[in-house]
Amino acid sequence: MSVATSLTGFSSSFTWTPRRTDPGLSAREVEVLLAWITNDHKTAVSEALFIAPGTVNTHLSRIRAKYSGVGRPASTKAALLARAVQDGLIGLDEL
C-alpha cells in the first residue's frame, strides 16, 4: 500500500511536508568544502583559494551548521566527506 493510498482516510487538513535534507550550501561553500576534502591542511586550502585561514574556518563552521540544521550533522572531516559524497558534490574516484 502506498503512502498516498494509506493517507486517503485522513482529513483534508493533514498536510505532509517532506523534510529538507539539502543544506543549501552556497557555491563558495561548496568550493571551500571540496578544496578542504582534497587537501591535507587548511593552510593549503587558504593558499589555493586566496583566502585567509580564518576565512576557511568560518566557511567550514557555516557548512557544518547548515548540515546540522537539516538533521545531518557533520562534526568531522570524514563526516563532511560523507555528506559531500551523499550530495553528489564529489565522487569516490575524485579522492
Secondary structure, 3 states (H helix, E strand, C coil): CCHHHHCCCCCCCCCCCCCCCCCCCCHHHHHHHHHHHHCCCHHHHHHHHCCCHHHHHHHHHHHHHHHHHCCCCCCCHHHHHHHHHHCCCCCHHHC
